[in-house]
Structure formats: structure tokens, C-alpha cells
Amino acid sequence: MKKLKGPFGMNTVEVYTKPWCGFCSMVKRLLNNKNISFIEIDVGANPQLKQAMLEKSNRHTFPQVFLNGEHIGDCMELYNLDRKGLFDKLFLS
């Protein structure tokens, strides 16, 4: 798995969420536990943001996570990356 770098070597993590989403809470908790800063994009009251997420990820489920503009996946995919030891390589190295 290759490391995706943002401008100036810093990572930009975007998490598309919606209110009252347990999977969204799980992803935010994982990122926070690993001290990874992220931008939360709450699409609850903004259909345009939801449409942008759909266009970027081609997925309807929440949350959707992007690293430097590249779609990484949803909650289960992030936890699978962590379980396989790939999460830290992708996000932290």
C-alpha cells in the first residue's frame, strides 16, 4: 500500500459524516485515538455535500474517508486496515 502525501508532506483527512451515525463515531474515535487530525464534513443538512461525497466515492454509506483526496473507504474498511497493520503505514508513516 503506497503512502499518499499531501502538500508539504502533511496529510489531509476528510471524513464525510451524518448526525446520529454510529459508524461515523467509530471512525472519528479511531482517528482521534491515533492522533490523526481530520476535517469532518457533516452532510446532514446539506444535500450538496452529500452529492459531492457520492461523486467522489461512488458510495451511499456513511462515513466515507478520504486521504489527500483519495478515497480510502468506510468504517469497516478503516478497521480492517488497522487490524491488518496497514492503517498506520498509510496514515502515519
C-alpha positions in Angstrom: 0.0 0.0 0.0 1.6 3.3 -1.0 1.7 6.3 1.2 -0.4 9.3 -0.1 1.2 12.6 0.8 -0.5 16.0 0.8 1.1 19.4 0.2 4.3 20.0 2.2 4.2 16.4 3.3 1.2 16.8 5.5 -1.9 14.6 5.3 -5.3 15.9 4.8 -8.0 13.6 6.1 -11.6 14.3 5.3 -14.5 12.3 6.9 -18.0 12.7 5.5 -20.5 12.1 8.3 -24.1 12.4 9.2 -25.7 13.0 12.6 -26.5 10.1 14.8 -24.3 7.7 12.8 -22.6 5.0 15.0 -20.2 4.1 12.3 -19.2 7.8 11.9 -18.5 7.9 15.7 -16.3 4.8 15.4 -14.2 6.2 12.6 -13.8 9.5 14.5 -12.8 7.6 17.6 -10.2 5.6 15.7 -8.7 8.7 14.1 -8.6 10.5 17.4 -7.1 7.5 19.2 -4.3 7.6 16.7 -3.9 11.4 17.0 -4.8 11.9 13.4 -6.3 15.3 12.6 -9.2 15.3 10.2 -11.8 17.6 8.7 -15.4 16.4 9.4 -17.9 17.2 6.7 -21.3 16.8 8.2 -23.7 16.3 5.3 -26.8 16.2 7.5 -28.3 19.5 6.5 -26.6 20.0 3.1 -27.6 17.8 0.2 -24.9 19.4 -2.0 -22.2 18.0 0.4 -23.8 14.5 0.2 -23.8 14.7 -3.6 -20.1 15.7 -3.6 -19.4 12.7 -1.4 -21.3 10.4 -3.7 -19.4 11.7 -6.8 -16.0 11.3 -5.1 -16.6 7.9 -3.6 -19.5 6.4 -5.6 -20.9 5.2 -2.3 -24.0 6.0 -0.4 -23.0 4.7 3.1 -21.5 6.8 5.9 -18.9 7.6 6.8 -16.6 7.9 3.8 -12.9 8.7 4.4 -10.5 10.4 2.1 -6.8 10.8 2.5 -5.3 13.7 0.4 -8.3 13.5 -1.9 -8.0 9.7 -2.4 -11.0 7.6 -1.3 -9.9 5.2 1.5 -13.3 3.7 2.4 -15.9 3.4 5.1 -15.8 2.4 8.8 -15.3 -1.3 8.3 -12.5 -0.8 5.7 -10.6 1.5 8.1 -10.9 -1.0 10.9 -9.8 -3.8 8.5 -6.7 -1.7 7.6 -6.0 -1.3 11.3 -6.5 -5.0 12.0 -4.1 -5.9 9.2 -1.4 -3.4 10.4 -1.8 -1.2 7.2 -3.6 1.7 8.8 -0.5 3.2 10.4 1.6 2.7 7.3 -1.0 4.6 5.2 -1.9 7.4 7.6 1.1 7.9 9.9 4.3 7.0 8.0 
